[in-house]
Amino acid sequence: MRTLIVGDIHGKYDLFIRLLEEMDYSPGTDRLILIGDLVDRGENSSAVVAKAMELKAAQPDHVVVLRGNHEAMMINALAQPSGEDVELWYINGGIETLQSYLDEEGNLNIPEEHYEFLYHLPTWYEDDHAIYVHAGLIEDEEGQFLHPEVSPEHPSLLWSRSRHFFAEYTGKTVIFGHTITGMLFGEREKVWLRDHVIGIDTGAYLTGVLSAIEMPSRQVFSVREENDDENSAKSWLRKTLWS
């Protein structure tokens, strides 16, 4: 069985569909893992969530969808509309997500099943090939890396950008997203491959490149939007490290 792991989609529905085709994804034969951050920043988060739900419903034992920090921000904001997390979500792509849920009359319509699906997403998964998390592993006070099962709700699994983890981790292979390659490590638009850590977020909302990796072969798949290179480069420079 192939395991296909897709990087941060961020509302780029068309790229997601093209990537499934590029990988020749075979439901029931392949295992499919979405590494988190389905939503925000891109133009069609609602369609990405609906597609993830459809894929999971069709093959519940072979499709894994992980929670990213953007799903966490979204569900927190929706649960407490007057809370402090709302502004954080808005400025990190929540506005675009809300726009994708507007109906033809301009009314906001977020289906309850979408909220429930996102609310119950797990923070990690493991198979024979690797450990899968959205951002990184937990580090204890001695700088040792802990298995996600120790504290599955720990913020590091969703938010961490640890140079120590990127440079020093040597345990079972960890595949993660969250940090766009080319910002803190690796090359822009390319999956970052090391023996023990693999970063697969190639910045779909920013670079127009969505990537995935197949395990155990480590074959990389990528699809690209047709963008003006100069404008794309300027956009890249204007962005912060939030992803």
MOWO-V258371 format. One record per residue. N is the residue number from 1. RES is the residue in one small letter. SS is DSSP state (H for helix, E for strand, L for the rest). BURIAL is 1 if it has 24 or more other ideal C-beta (glycine too) atoms within 12 Angstrom, else 0. Layout:
((N	RES	SS	BURIAL) (N	RES	SS	BURIAL))
//
This chain:
((1	m	L	0) (2	r	L	1) (3	t	E	1) (4	l	E	1) (5	i	E	1) (6	v	E	1) (7	g	L	1) (8	d	L	1) (9	i	L	1) (10	h	L	1) (11	g	L	1) (12	k	L	1) (13	y	H	1) (14	d	H	1) (15	l	H	1) (16	f	H	1) (17	i	H	1) (18	r	H	1) (19	l	H	1) (20	l	H	1) (21	e	H	0) (22	e	H	0) (23	m	H	1) (24	d	L	0) (25	y	L	1) (26	s	L	0) (27	p	E	0) (28	g	L	0) (29	t	L	0) (30	d	E	1) (31	r	E	1) (32	l	E	1) (33	i	E	1) (34	l	E	1) (35	i	L	1) (36	g	L	1) (37	d	L	1) (38	l	L	1) (39	v	L	1) (40	d	L	1) (41	r	L	1) (42	g	L	1) (43	e	L	1) (44	n	L	1) (45	s	H	1) (46	s	H	1) (47	a	H	1) (48	v	H	1) (49	v	H	1) (50	a	H	1) (51	k	H	1) (52	a	H	1) (53	m	H	1) (54	e	H	0) (55	l	H	1) (56	k	H	1) (57	a	H	0) (58	a	H	0) (59	q	L	0) (60	p	L	0) (61	d	L	0) (62	h	L	1) (63	v	E	1) (64	v	E	1) (65	v	E	1) (66	l	E	1) (67	r	L	1) (68	g	L	1) (69	n	H	1) (70	h	H	1) (71	e	H	1) (72	a	H	1) (73	m	H	1) (74	m	H	1) (75	i	H	1) (76	n	H	1) (77	a	H	1) (78	l	H	1) (79	a	H	0) (80	q	L	0) (81	p	L	0) (82	s	L	0) (83	g	L	0) (84	e	L	0) (85	d	H	0) (86	v	H	0) (87	e	H	0) (88	l	H	0) (89	w	H	1) (90	y	H	0) (91	i	H	0) (92	n	H	1) (93	g	H	1) (94	g	H	1) (95	i	H	1) (96	e	H	1) (97	t	H	1) (98	l	H	1) (99	q	H	1) (100	s	H	1) (101	y	L	1) (102	l	E	0) (103	d	L	0) (104	e	L	0) (105	e	L	0) (106	g	L	0) (107	n	L	0) (108	l	E	0) (109	n	L	0) (110	i	L	1) (111	p	L	0) (112	e	H	0) (113	e	H	0) (114	h	H	1) (115	y	H	1) (116	e	H	0) (117	f	H	1) (118	l	H	1) (119	y	H	0) (120	h	L	0) (121	l	L	1) (122	p	E	1) (123	t	L	1) (124	w	E	1) (125	y	E	1) (126	e	E	1) (127	d	L	0) (128	d	L	0) (129	h	L	1) (130	a	L	1) (131	i	E	1) (132	y	E	1) (133	v	E	1) (134	h	L	1) (135	a	L	1) (136	g	L	1) (137	l	L	1) (138	i	E	1) (139	e	E	1) (140	d	L	0) (141	e	L	0) (142	e	L	0) (143	g	L	0) (144	q	L	0) (145	f	E	1) (146	l	E	1) (147	h	L	0) (148	p	H	1) (149	e	H	0) (150	v	H	0) (151	s	L	0) (152	p	L	1) (153	e	L	0) (154	h	L	1) (155	p	L	0) (156	s	H	1) (157	l	H	1) (158	l	H	1) (159	w	H	1) (160	s	L	1) (161	r	L	1) (162	s	L	1) (163	r	H	0) (164	h	H	0) (165	f	H	1) (166	f	H	1) (167	a	H	0) (168	e	H	0) (169	y	L	1) (170	t	L	0) (171	g	L	0) (172	k	L	0) (173	t	L	1) (174	v	E	1) (175	i	E	1) (176	f	E	1) (177	g	L	1) (178	h	L	1) (179	t	L	1) (180	i	L	1) (181	t	L	1) (182	g	L	1) (183	m	L	1) (184	l	L	1) (185	f	L	1) (186	g	L	1) (187	e	L	0) (188	r	L	1) (189	e	L	1) (190	k	L	1) (191	v	L	1) (192	w	E	1) (193	l	E	1) (194	r	L	0) (195	d	L	0) (196	h	L	0) (197	v	E	1) (198	i	E	1) (199	g	E	1) (200	i	L	1) (201	d	L	1) (202	t	L	1) (203	g	L	1) (204	a	H	1) (205	y	H	1) (206	l	H	1) (207	t	H	1) (208	g	L	1) (209	v	E	1) (210	l	E	1) (211	s	E	1) (212	a	E	1) (213	i	E	1) (214	e	E	1) (215	m	E	1) (216	p	L	0) (217	s	L	0) (218	r	L	1) (219	q	E	0) (220	v	E	1) (221	f	E	1) (222	s	E	1) (223	v	E	1) (224	r	E	1) (225	e	L	1) (226	e	L	0) (227	n	L	0) (228	d	L	0) (229	d	H	0) (230	e	H	0) (231	n	H	0) (232	s	H	0) (233	a	H	0) (234	k	H	0) (235	s	H	0) (236	w	H	1) (237	l	H	0) (238	r	H	0) (239	k	L	0) (240	t	L	0) (241	l	L	0) (242	w	L	1) (243	s	L	1))
//
